[in-house]
Amino acid sequence: MQSYEEYYAKPAEMWMARALQLARLGAGTVSPNPMVGCVIVHEGKIIGEGWHKKYGEAHAEVNAVNSVEDKSLLSESEVYVTLEPCSHFGKTPPCADLLVKHQVKKVIICNVDSNPLVGGKGIAKLKAAGIEVETGVLEAEGRALNKRFFTSIEKNRPYIILKWAETADGFIAKENFEAVQISNPLSRRFVHKMRSDEDAIMIGTNTARYDNPALNTRFWTGKNPLRIVLDKNLSLPKSLKIFDNSQPTICYNLLENKVIENTSFVKIEEEDLLKNIIQDLATRKVQSLIVEGGSTLLQSFIDAKFWDEAIVLKSKKALQSGILAPKIEGSISNFSDLDTDKLITIFR
């Protein structure tokens, strides 16, 4: 395996790659904030590093500065950070002010914050203090890491991931909706990890009724996502797991607004239904959404072009007949094995 030094031609890329690696450790715990990592380098050696660990808690730059034993070295150090240091007071003080306070030598930034209310202001504050600033180091990798954050800011909607498992002959369920396990145990663990990384997960009426899923992360360590079910006419029995109030749940419908413990029933207009749901989720600061089925709901998202990424688990099993998997066109970026299943990633 190649080392960072061998893989990255420039030292700046090597240090930024480490910062991006740290940033990923915040997956599933920092939303609606972005994942951010920070590395502090003095004379070619890392003297401090940190990442944003949890929403509402210290940012990456703060954790990195706090990890430096000899603070006198900061004025002679370069700071590599995956997103422009913030310049405003939110739940924490501005990180740009912290770097100015210590008069760091240079700040190297992967991505400029695309939020028009804050973007560029952190850089301006650093430059005004006489600190050298460089931007765009591993920019594409940074945008890929924070695709949820950038989609939320730039498109005012969640990053939408479609997910389903299908048989070798292209079916996702039996014709009578009878429960059938298509994917293998390793794939199921992968799906639960995926749930822990995203903000919300959505199913349709038939999936709720016939599969009765809990939509939690019981096969992985991590937070449970916000559960969403579309039940236009409120026909689903309240004995289903999705209504057990074990985790926050939204039931979008055409009839009424009400709240029962941990479950919110939200009335939505039928015209432009999916668009209305997506806009409502954006107002709730939901940055990412997994649409997990069934086939009708998935196909409606595909046809409306309301998707960014699709995760397809292809089994070796065959059903011979049943409900067909959705039809999708996009750029296949990844084939990998999950034991006997194939994991296929598709981008729109």
Secondary structure, 3 states (H helix, E strand, C coil): CCCHHHHCCCHHHHHHHHHHHHHHHHCCCCCCCCCCEEEEEECCEEEEEEECCCCCCCCHHHHHHHHCCCHHHHHHCEEEEEECCCCCCCCCCCHHHHHHHCCCCEEEEEECCCCCCCCCHHHHHHHHCCCEEEECCCHHHHHHHCHHHHHHHHHCCCEEEEEEEECCCCEEECCCCCCCCCCCHHHHHHHHHHHHHCCEEEECHHHHHHHCCCCCCCCCCCCCCEEEEECCCCCCCCCCHHHCCCCCEEEEECCCCEEECCEEEEECCCCCHHHHHHHHHHHCCCCEEEEEECHHHHHHHHHCCCCCEEEEEECCCCCCCCEECCCCCCEEEEEEEECCEEEEEEEC
